[in-house]
Amino acid sequence: MKILILAAMDKELQLIKNILENSEEVNINGITLEHGHIKDHEIYAGKCGIGKVNAAVNTYRLIEALHPDLIINSGVAGGAGIPIGSVLVADRVAYDDVWCGPGTNYGEADGFPQYFIPSPRIIDLAKSVAKEDFVRFGLICSGDKFISTHEEIQFIRSYFPDVLAVDMESAAIAQVSHLTSTPFNIVRVVSDTPGEGENISQYKNFWNEAPQKTFGIVKELIENI
């Protein structure tokens, strides 16, 4: 299987490189990627960039060039009711900053569903192999803003009461995957908890302990596909 792993930032990508076997740097469609293997699977890992436009454009460019069998988006997210260090395997993905006007659902991009659904097969696999109590399954919401206050989380919860984490790329990657009929999954580790203490400091300090476990779970998932 050919798998594309996407992260938003260089420091996330550096951690992904650690789980690849015999990796080498390649350039695909103008994007620098790490190419390697996990067991018998061919892996390409790259940076999609921060925010919805970067994520959507670069995801589409790489799908067109590589035609992957599966996309996994991994990295960090802000927690919405789950603690720092939790790993969220998304079972639904939605926008938290999209509204197309009367007659449409909040979070629903024009012509697309309100919720994008990751590969059920990989979700079921994650439930069978990821037994750690810090692994959660649920909704992640995305928007073009670093969420840092209790009020922002409460606004998102007013539309999505069961949201567990927030980020800036997952929904855009999910939308492009939906558009191109490419199976996808989201696996994120919670780096900070908006509205609970000083989450910007939490986010900065989190990187001092390199969130290896989220990428360990990604590797475990791929090994068992």
Secondary structure, DSSP 8 states (H G I E B T S, - for coil): -EEEEEESSHHHHHHHHTT-EEEEEEEETTEEEEEEEETTEEEEEEE--SSHHHHHHHHHHHHHHH--SEEEEEEEEEESSS-TT-EEEEEEEEESS----TTS-TT--TTS-SSB---HHHHHHHHHH---TTEEEEEEEE-SS---SHHHHHHHHHH-TTEEEEESSHHHHHHHHHHTT--EEEEEEEEE-TTSS-HHHHHHHHGGG--HHHHHHHHHHHHT-
